[in-house]
Amino acid sequence: MVKQRLEQQAAAEKITERALLERLVTEGLDTLDHPGIVYRDGPTGRRAALAVGPDVWEVVSALRYTTGTSERRVALLAEQFELHPRHIRTAIDFAAAHRDGIDAEVAANDAATERARGLAEGRAELMAP
């Protein structure tokens, strides 16, 4: 039954069973190491997120704009995301253990934001009287 489910899921995702199995094991180990972290599908692929809130990269991105002590920064983000501080710490701990992947997601979002900003500015220039 497990083998059949693996075959069906791999076919649905158009990937090999081995690739699916590797992803499931990796994500499973990550969730064991970091309780409160889940993986979600999205437009940019699968990404780590807090089970109770935003993607990990979103927390890390917001963290860049905070100042003060570590506890103050955690408290600010907890307030911003309307989460308990322990959830913010969970995201930060996960990001610290998966720095390259999270940094890449933050960079991809920054690039998308810059493209959107440029498009909006270009549109405004074209629409100006």
C-alpha positions as CSV (number, residue, x, y, z in Angstrom):
1,M,0.0,0.0,0.0
2,V,2.8,2.4,0.8
3,K,4.6,1.6,-2.4
4,Q,1.4,2.2,-4.4
5,R,0.9,5.6,-2.7
6,L,4.5,6.5,-3.4
7,E,4.1,5.6,-7.1
8,Q,0.9,7.5,-7.4
9,Q,2.3,10.6,-5.7
10,A,5.5,10.6,-7.7
11,A,3.5,10.2,-10.9
12,A,1.2,13.1,-9.9
13,E,4.2,15.3,-9.2
14,K,6.0,14.1,-12.4
15,I,9.1,13.1,-10.4
16,T,10.8,9.9,-9.7
17,E,9.9,7.8,-6.7
18,R,13.4,8.2,-5.4
19,A,13.2,12.0,-5.6
20,L,9.9,11.9,-3.8
21,L,11.3,9.6,-1.1
22,E,14.4,11.7,-0.6
23,R,12.2,14.8,-0.2
24,L,9.8,13.1,2.2
25,V,12.7,11.8,4.4
26,T,14.5,15.2,4.4
27,E,11.3,17.1,5.2
28,G,10.4,14.5,7.8
29,L,13.8,14.8,9.5
30,D,13.5,18.6,9.4
31,T,10.1,18.5,11.1
32,L,11.5,16.1,13.8
33,D,14.5,18.4,14.4
34,H,12.3,21.5,14.4
35,P,8.8,20.9,15.8
36,G,6.4,23.5,14.5
37,I,7.9,23.6,11.0
38,V,5.9,22.2,8.1
39,Y,6.5,22.3,4.3
40,R,4.0,23.9,1.9
41,D,3.7,24.0,-1.9
42,G,3.6,27.4,-3.5
43,P,4.4,29.3,-6.7
44,T,8.1,29.1,-6.0
45,G,8.1,25.4,-5.0
46,R,8.1,23.8,-1.6
47,R,9.1,25.9,1.3
48,A,9.5,25.7,5.1
49,A,6.8,27.5,7.1
50,L,5.6,27.7,10.7
51,A,2.6,25.4,11.1
52,V,0.8,28.4,12.8
53,G,1.9,31.1,10.4
54,P,4.2,32.5,7.8
55,D,7.0,31.0,5.8
56,V,10.3,30.9,7.5
57,W,11.8,33.2,4.9
58,E,9.2,35.8,5.7
59,V,10.2,35.8,9.3
60,V,13.9,36.0,8.4
61,S,13.2,38.8,5.9
62,A,11.3,40.8,8.6
63,L,14.0,40.1,11.1
64,R,16.4,42.2,8.9
65,Y,14.4,45.3,9.6
66,T,14.3,45.0,13.4
67,T,16.8,46.4,15.9
68,G,17.6,46.0,19.5
69,T,18.4,43.0,21.6
70,S,17.6,39.5,20.4
71,E,14.7,39.2,22.7
72,R,13.4,42.6,21.7
73,R,13.6,41.6,18.0
74,V,11.8,38.4,18.7
75,A,9.1,40.2,20.6
76,L,8.6,42.7,17.7
77,L,8.2,39.9,15.2
78,A,5.9,38.0,17.5
79,E,3.7,41.1,17.7
80,Q,3.9,41.8,13.9
81,F,3.0,38.2,13.0
82,E,0.6,37.8,15.9
83,L,2.4,34.7,17.2
84,H,3.9,33.6,20.4
85,P,7.7,34.4,20.6
86,R,8.5,30.7,20.7
87,H,7.2,30.4,17.1
88,I,9.5,33.2,16.0
89,R,12.4,31.4,17.7
90,T,11.4,28.2,15.9
91,A,11.6,29.9,12.5
92,I,14.9,31.6,13.4
93,D,16.4,28.3,14.6
94,F,15.3,26.5,11.4
95,A,16.7,29.3,9.3
96,A,20.0,29.1,11.2
97,A,20.2,25.3,10.4
98,H,19.2,25.9,6.7
99,R,20.9,29.2,6.0
100,D,21.6,28.7,2.3
101,G,18.1,27.7,1.4
102,I,16.4,30.4,3.4
103,D,18.8,33.1,2.2
104,A,18.0,32.1,-1.4
105,E,14.3,32.4,-0.7
106,V,14.8,35.9,0.8
107,A,16.9,36.9,-2.2
108,A,14.3,35.6,-4.6
109,N,11.6,37.6,-2.9
110,D,13.8,40.7,-2.9
111,A,14.4,40.3,-6.6
112,A,10.7,39.9,-7.3
113,T,10.0,43.0,-5.2
114,E,12.5,45.0,-7.2
115,R,11.0,43.8,-10.5
116,A,7.6,44.8,-9.3
117,R,8.8,48.2,-8.1
118,G,10.5,48.8,-11.5
119,L,7.3,47.8,-13.3
120,A,5.2,50.1,-11.1
121,E,7.6,53.0,-11.7
122,G,7.6,52.5,-15.4
123,R,3.8,52.3,-15.5
124,A,3.6,55.5,-13.5
125,E,6.0,57.3,-15.9
126,L,4.0,56.1,-18.9
127,M,0.7,57.2,-17.3
128,A,2.0,60.6,-16.3
129,P,0.4,63.6,-18.2
